[in-house]
Amino acid sequence: MELKKYIEKNIDKIIVWRRQLHSFPELAFKEIETSNFVAEKLESFGIKTYRGLGKTGVVGVLQTGTRQNNIALRADMDALPILEQNNFAHKSRNSGCMHACGHDGHTAMLLGAAEFLSKSKAFNGTVFFIFQPAEEGEAGAKAMIDDGLFAKFNIDSIFAIHNWPHLKSGILKTRKGPIMAGFDTFELTINGNGGHAALPHLSNDAITTSASIILNWQTIVSRNIDPIDSVVLSVTKIIGGNTWAVMPKTVSFGGTVRTFSKNNQQYVKSRMLDIANAIAASNNCTIDLKYEERYPPTINSKKESEMVKEVAAKLNGSAAGQEDCEPVTGSEDFGFMLEEKKGCYALIGNGDTTGGCMLHSPTYDFNDTIIPQGINYWVNLVQHKLG
């Protein structure tokens, strides 16, 4: 079976799949209907299917020929806690939950590739189709690994794609090395003793201490990190006080840290603590810092990145696939998988018009016109590795 003919014959059906997935979005580790949908499709293709890794994860295994080589392809399945503002027929039916990051499209494209490969068997080896839960902040990739994903399946290399608004529709891009930042969260509480606003000399001021820490933390980025590297330290919330004339006893604030290397991830955490302790002590205050390392940087391996670029150049119809994309300071739990296995994460353009609004927007929708290119990418990648 020719891939072009398969897509022409089945694209309307796959778009229906995508829109059906969009209409019943589910949050992290609650992807019950989604995982049922995926498993039923894989089984109908004659693909051996495994469930329960990472609670709601699904893995399909398709083997043909005699070679021992293999490749793993990953799509994320979860949605976001956002109230959708679209009015089309396939809008979310789960109020307050929507596919605002395109995981419905990622799942549909991988299902399309799985169906074609199951029918054509145009490769020699094993393909693992990994449908992962809980990418959005809950580390579903790590959950699948902890449940034995790589112990159960002897995977050589693993690949993922993500749609990217404002990149030309269907254009595929990647880069070797860091492509997505690591993601940490923090909550810092300053403990003073409170007091009357008219008598500040009798209190240890948690508010001015907080302001000083927040400002000085920015010197970590501007004065402690190599200017060639990128680090983003953002305070995104502050809670302290509730009236005019009372200086609060405590102030809390929190935010995120984004880094592109494990060394910087650890260094920033250490400097934040040192600076906060020093400034708090100078103001006779104490601190409590809760710091959580959520996701590691997503770092592509050299050989696999070059392979993706070759496939991208072929599909893009130009040298555009050979051009590196810029690293993204957003984060992706696929980084956990790339800590364990060689592989590559790539971007596929979602376009500037239909579906081109930014990810996590309440008016976002996946661009169905790029589904054929996504299927083409997965199939060509498999054939490049296992041809």
C-alpha angles and dihedrals in degrees: 000000000000116000093223092055092046091054094046091051098043108029095098090052092049091049088054088053091051094049092045089054090048091053095057105040119177132196129238115311090357095086092124099138092037094053090045089052092049095045093049091051094048092048091049088055090055092250117146106245133205125191139187102051106134088006097279102025121127128204125191121196121201120180130181135161127014105283121112094213118113144180133202124215119195133201126177120228111188130104135212134255093250129128105237116232098190121111103202122121095258096052118135117292091193104081113226093018128087145158095251096152102051100251088137088062094045090053094047093049093051091047089052091051090047092053093049094047092047090055101038099035085200095164140061115233137025131315121199114203107201118194106189130200129212105022091148102089098309101088100237089168090061090046091056091047091048089051090057106268094148094033092055096040120043096217120186099194137351134212139191138179133203128196113244123203117221091027109109112270113276096000110139121211139167142152137216117252122016114009102158127032128245114252127221131168130208140190118192124189121195114206116205128151102252125223148162116319089225092056105045092153088070095056139061100237113226093183098058089041089054093048091051093049093048092051095044093049087067089064087068087068098038101038111018103042123071105259089230089063124073125229127165119197112181129180104205105173138031126188121186137128131358107210144043108255104033124088106216122240092222138025123192129193136171146180145136141290123210122195137165099215137045090233092058091043090059095038095053091049091052094047093048090056094045093050094045093050093048096048093043091051091050088057096043091249132122131219141215114202122193108189122178124191099214108171132007120228114279103242120184119214118238102240095044092047090054090050091052091049091053091051091044093051090052094049096040089056091227144051089279091102090061093058115096117240116227116262113261123227090211116095138237130190090221081090088080090059092048090053087062103034139026113255149114139257116207139183127233118200115250091190139238098268126031107038090354098124117112123284117265091028117137088231096049121125130174114252106243092197090073095056093092091053091049092052090045090052095051094046094046091048091053092047092047091054100034103024 
